[in-house]
Structures are given as C-alpha cells and as structure tokens.
Amino acid sequence: MNNSSPDIGRPPIWADRLLEFFCKGELLEEVQGDLAEYYFRIYQQKGKRKAGIVYWYHVINFLRPFALKKLKSNSNTTTMIRFNLMIALRNLNRYRFYSFLNISGLAIGLASCLFIMLFVMDELSYDKFHPDYKRIYRVASDLRFGNNQFDFPVTPAPMAESFQKDFPEIEMAGKMRTYGTGLVKRGDSFYKQKNIFYASQGLLDIFGFPTVYGSLDDAITEPNTIVLSHSSAKKIFGDVDPVGERIEIDGRFTVKVSGVYEDLPENSHFHPELLISIENDRGNDNVWLGNNYYTYFLLNPQNDETGLEAKFASVYEKYFAPQLKEMVGVDFNEMMASGDHINYYLQPVADIHLNSHLAVEVEANGSMEYVYIFSAIALFILVIACINFMNLSTARAAMRAKEVGVKKVLGSVRGQLISQFLTESILFAFLASVVAVLLVVLLLPLFNSFSGKEVGHILLDQPIVWVYLVASVFAIGVLAGLYPAFYLSKYQPTAVLKGTYQAGSRASWFRNVLVVFQFATSLFLIIGSLTVYSQLNYTQNRDLGFDREQVIILENVGNLGDKSKVLRNELAKNASVVNTSISSFYPLSDFRSDQPFLPEGTTSIEESVSCQVWSVDFDYLKTFEMEVVSGRDFDIQMPSDSSGVVINETAAKRFGIDQAHGQKIKVLGDFGIQGKKEFTVLGVVKDFHFESLRNNVVPVLLFITKYSADHMAVRLKTDNLSRTLADLEETWSQVAGGIPFEYQFLNQSFEAKYRSESQLGTIFAVFSGLAIFIGCLGLFGLSAYTAERRKKELGIRKVLGAEVFSLVRLLFTEFSVLLVIAIIVAIPLAWYAMNLWLNDFAYRVGLSLGTFVVSSLIVILVGLVTVSFQSFKAARSNPVDNLKYE
C-alpha cells in the first residue's frame, strides 16, 4: 500500500483515523489497503473530491458489528457511565424535592418552547409546499397619482399576458379576481360557497394544484367552465366524480365542472374553493388604469426577480401613456415629472403571508413581527428554566460538599466528578423532555384552539422537530450542568471534611444575577401582556363611528332579485326590527372600490382625491346609526338625492369642504358611476372605522344605487334574540323560495377582524404566566435552601428572643433586594419594546404608569408569597431541633 504518493496525495486522514479507532487489528491493514487502492483508482478517473467522498462512504459503511474491535480500554468508561447513572438515580430519589423542582421547571420550559416552535414553524412554512415556490412571484403595486398613494397587491387586467410577451424571463403568467361569496345551485339545492375567484388557466399551470377528478390542463380556458376544490365538490356532489356536471352561480351563469383539485393546505396565503373561467369576467379587458387582478408569474430557473423588476419601467409608457391621455387627459411624462409614479414589483410567494400587509390582500396574513416576538418568548422561557436548573444545582452545593470530599479522598479525580454531575444533568434534562412531550401531546388541542392553528401534524410529520428536541435535551443538559459540575468538583476535600468549608460568595453572586434575570424577564412579559390587553380593550371599545351591536347581516340577498324589497317590507312588520338597509358594502366588509374625484372648480390631477365608493340605500346611515355632522342624510322623498353623495369627514377635509351646502364633486377622467360623472354633496358623516385600527381612516363616498345589492343589514331591538332570529328565518323562508337563510352578527365580524391581536394577547398572557411560574419554582427552591442553610442562625436568634416576624423579614430581605433590581432592569426595556409595538397602530393607547406599577406589584407579591412560605416554616420550627442538627 502506498497512500502517500506525492502525485495523488492520500485518502482523507480523518476517515483513516476513524477506521483505525473502530476496526479490529487483524482486519485493519487489509481493509485500509483495499480502500486506499480503490481511492487511487477513483482519484485518477474522477478527481480528488469524488475519491474522498467515496472513501468516506466505504469507511462508514464498513463500521459494522463484525468489524468493530472490542473496546477493552473503554470498559472502565462503561462502568463509570453505569455508576454515574446509578448515583444520579439515587440522588434523584434522595433529593426528591429539588429533583421535582428541577424536572418540572425544565419540563414546562421545554413544553412551552415546543409549542412556540410549532407555531413559528407553521408560520414560516406558508406556500412552501408548491414544488416551484422559489420561482413563483406575485405582482404588487406602488402607485402615486395626484396626492393619492396606492399600495396593494392587485394589478391591471392585461398585465399577465402582456408582460409574459414582453419579458422572456417569465415562463408562465396567471391572474385571478375576487368574486367573493356566492350561492351555488345544483338541481333544487343551494350551497353557499366562499372564496370564489375568476381565474385564468395560467394560474392553474403556475401552482400545479394536485388533481382529484378530471384534468386541470386547459380546464378553464373556455367560458362557462369551472374547477372546484375537493371539499366543495364533496359538499355539492357528494363522493361522485362531478366532471361534466353543471351548476349555477348566483343565477348569473351556468358553468360546467372541468376538474376537481385537492384542497390547499392551511399554510397557503389563499384558499380558492371555486375557480370560474376568467372568460366569464372582464379579464380580457385592455384597461391599464384599473387594478383589480392578482397577477402571478413563474420565472425561468435562471432568472431572479431583481433583474426582471428593473425592466418593468421600460413598458409603462407603452401601456399606460395612451390610456392616461385618452381617459384622464393627462400626459404620462408630465405626470411622472410632477413626482407621481407607477411602480410594480414582485413578491416571492413564500414571503406573502408574513411580509405583505397591503390593502385588499386575498386573505388576512400573519406577521413576521409576531414570529420574532414569539421566538423571543420561547427563548426567554427556556433560559429561565435553565437558570432554575443551574440555580438549584449550585444551591445544593453545600449539601453535597461532603459527598464530593469523601469521593476525592477515595481517589476520584476531578474529571470523574464532572462526568458524574453532567450525567445527572443530562438525565434530568431527558426526564424533563419526556414530561414536556407528554404535556405537548395532552395540551395540543387547547393550544390549537387559542392560537387558531392546527399544528399537530407538524410534530408528527417533521423529523426536524425531533432532531431539534434531542439536540436541545443534550445541549440543555450539558449547558445547565456545566457550571454546577465545575463548581462542585473543585472543592478541597480537607476543608470539607474538617468542616472549615464555606460556600463561596462568587456562587452566591452568580445565583443572585440569575434570579434577577429570571424575574426581570417575567416582569417584561407581564408588562407586554397588560399592554397588549389594553390595546385590545381599546380597540374593541373604541367609538367606531357606528353602532355594531344588535345588527345582523343577512347573506344571499343578491339572489333574491326583486324579492329583496318584498323581504324588506315583511321584516318591517316585525316589532323587533328597527331598520333595514340593502347595500353592497358594510363597515368591516373586505370588498373595496377606489375612484379619484375632483372638488368643484378644479381640473388638476394634483387636486384629485381617491375615495372608497360604496353603493348604499336611503336607510344606510340610520341602520348603522352613523352621525351626520354637516348637511343631511339621504331622503327617499327627494328624487334628486339619487345624484347626491354623503362623504365622511376625512373626505370632506381632503376636498376642502367645511360645511356640506350643495358642493359638487366630479369623477376624474372618462370614468363614471352608474353613468353619472358629477355629484352633489348632501352631507358629511362622522368618520367611521371599517379597517384595522392600525390604519388611518380613508376618504369614503356613499351614493344611492339602483341595482340589487348583496347584503341586508337588520338592526334589532329585542331581548329575545333566538325568538327574533327564528321569526326572521320564517319570514325569509316565505319569500326566498329555497335559498338558505344565512346571517352573521356585525359585532362578531368585528371581533374576528382583530383575532390576531387577540391571539397575541392570549399567548403573551399564557406564556407570561408560565415564565413567572417557572421563576417561582426556582425562587421556592432557593428560599428552601436559604432557610436550610441558616437553620443554626435562626435557632440561636429564636433562643435569644427573636419574633417569627423578624425572622421572616430577615429571610425575605435577601430576595426583596433582587426583585427590586429586576424591576429596575425590566421597566426601561419593556417601555422601549412596547412603544415599538404600539407604533404600528394609527389609533393606540399610551403606556401608562399604572401598567408598570401593577406589573411590578404582581412580581413582588408572587415573590413574597413564594419566599414567605419557606421563611415562615423555618421561623416557626423548634430551635432545639435546629441546634441539634448542627
């Protein structure tokens, strides 16, 4: 064998050493020679790197039982490990109280971390189940027009096809537009369906939805075709193959089912239930000045979004300039020179859920901010649990000093003592992890309910979770046990056995630092919980500009056609019905429609105001109890009001209208609303919130529609809600002729809008409670240790006449100083962090002194109760027993 040829080097040295360490001596030379010979042959044929990989592969593959040498030299090691485990188990039994505190604290900390890790992993996994997710992008808009800024994830209708033609970097392009909720009719049966979209075939091609029935190739290229999700197909057709069947959507058109796809998983940023061919929509309109379509691109593998985005600007003038001049009368170059801009950019599909918070998102997204917050909480709790472990271990040092001294006298070296303590530490961490996993399994349904997720499958399906857990157990065991191991093993046996050993001040100082850290962290979390709760309470009780109580929204009203007026008249006969209003928009509705308007006497685009345009009826303001602050409400007795509008205060301010006295506003350009281009402002309504309180109120314009609308709001006045609802359903059944009676409470819809903040508050509160509980376990153990350590002193003081109260105060003073230091440390940090969080809200509470005072009192009270229990026990004990103990 020649493994040192200067021409071709030698096999990997560490692979050789591994082989030499494990392989039997009688086999080693032959095996090593054969492997080296094979290595040289591969080296000459495929190079050094490939030869090295192959060599490592064969070395590892050879490590089988028949080839392993007997580890005679390690017999002592095996024996030592066995004895260490035995001693650890005996100590676990001997010090049951401290063992329980150690294991339970660490178990709760690990369980908390596991829960939060599952939550975070689920948040980070969105849209990564698509095979080509790294190449899929959504187009978002950044537009400035006049004084109006628009940021949203929708684009013009022709963008998908046009950009695909212009830019070879785009392999596929697809688009979809929200249809909303609709009523599907099959035979004589009706089925309400949410999440209906118009979609192009390109959308199916890009995302490659798994097929259940039929084929998704060319499935929606023709008009009046549709594809369904599997759950929707089962709901409408049962377990049969529905391909070729026909259904009716809201009585507007009949479509043929072309295919059925698997439901998208929960961790998708959109969940379409029905995808209607875009040929049924205005998807082929060549209008570049409207933005209503979600556009997706699949890029070629060799391209990235940065290079493509840089090219977008080259076609803006080509597409936008002609229509801008024709429809609005504005020159594109002059508009750009004035500071306005058109900018479209790409969002990686996997980033949408956590990083896109634009208006009119397909569904409510999560927040990367919350991922960071929850990860930090998990880390804090784990650190607190580890600190408990270290604190209690070092506190037990005095108790185990004699054990260490005797072992050293009998010949134990420091390394053996360190390994013994590390074994104990890892054993405790292992037992804690077993308890933690059991807690997770038992409490997972509860966690899912308050977090709003279904994360159980991740625990079972993801090997990485188990890898992390095993690695964490070992790391925590070593890290948590390292300091106690080195600290305990350095005792001088002579000092210990002579009784002259004194626990060092350094250990006491270290424990104090750890206690301060624990309670500072707990206090930080309590302040965070109270702040989130205050903001949530403020959100839910703020005057929204309308009364959301006792209002229900009836669905499917658009399917009634002219019968909606009959229904309205019948409902008016019910004494419990105060008012009704039929409209396409209601406060909290997710549908939006923007349009720019010019105030009277202006023509410049710079003076235009972009308004939300809501079609309502004459009773809209009365039904929602909105306050008119200037001018008047719509009046059904005045036919001219059909050309009038009511605007909100923000719109009035932007238009420069102080009092509504017949001022005119007009639509910008050639666009119009139901054929009208100019409107009279009848009144100004007080600003009302219909979006998250994170956002400022935007201009809103209400106008009377002559077309049927989708919703009917019904204000009730009743103490017997169930009876009233039954009456409404009976009335509906008499009018609707089979169309299902469905409704939602407006106040519940409002609460659902703030569900993420509510979940944040719940999670903050739960894990804050756990953090302080774990901290208290440690404090409880430390106070017990302190009382035990000072038994003799307490006995002497009591014999000399000291009162129980003075003894309790003596013991508590030591810990109260630490709690005060923790408060001083935590408050500035919590103030800074909570201010950062609140800054995301346009409407927010201030940080009050009361929050910090109450939080500090909670920590002091809990600490006092924890320490007092042990202090009273020690102070009330018989001094004779304490003195005999010494």
ABEGO torsion letter per residue (X at the ends): XBAABAAAEBBBAAAAAAAAAABBAAAAAAAAAAAAAAAAAAAAAAEAAAAAAAAAAAAAAABBAAABBBBAAAAAAAAAAAAAAAAAAAAAAABAAAAAAAAAAAAAAAAAAAAAAAAAAAAAABGAABAAAAABBBBBBBBBBEABBBBBABBBAAAAAAAAAABAABABBBBBBBAEBBBBBBEABBBBBBGBBBBBAAAAAAAGBBBABEBABGAAABBGBBBBBAAAAAAAAEABBABGBBBBBGGABBBBBABBBBBBBABBABBBABBBBAAABAAABBBAABBABBBBBBBBAABBAAAAAAAAAAAAAAAAAAAAAAAAGBBAAAAAAAGBBBBBBBBBAAAAAAABBBBGBABBBBBAAAAAAAAAAAAAAAAAAAAAAAAAAAAAAAAAAAAAAAAAAAGBBAAAAAAAAAAAAAAAAAAAAAAAAAAAAAAAAAAAAAAGBBAAAAAAABAAAAAAAAAAAAAAAAAAAAAAAAAAAABBAAAAAAGABBBBAAAAAAAAAAAAAAAAAAAAAAAAAAAAAAAAAAAAABBAGBBABGBBBBBGAAAAEAAAAAAAAAAAABAABABBBBBABBBGBABBBBBBBBBBGBABAAABBBBBBBBBBAAAAAAAGBBBABEBBBBAABAAAAABBBBBAAAAAAAGBABBBGBBBBBBEABBBGGBABBBBABBBBBBBABBAABBBBBBBBBBBABBBABBBBBBBBABAAAAAAAAAAAAAAAAGGBBBBBBBAAAAAAAAAAAAAAAAAAAAAAAAAAAAAAAAAAAAAAAAAAAAAAAAAAAAAAAGBBAAAAAAAAAAAAAAAAAAAAAAAAAAAAAAAAAAAAABABBBBBBAAAAAAAAAAAAAAAAAAAAAAAAAAAABBAAAAAAAX
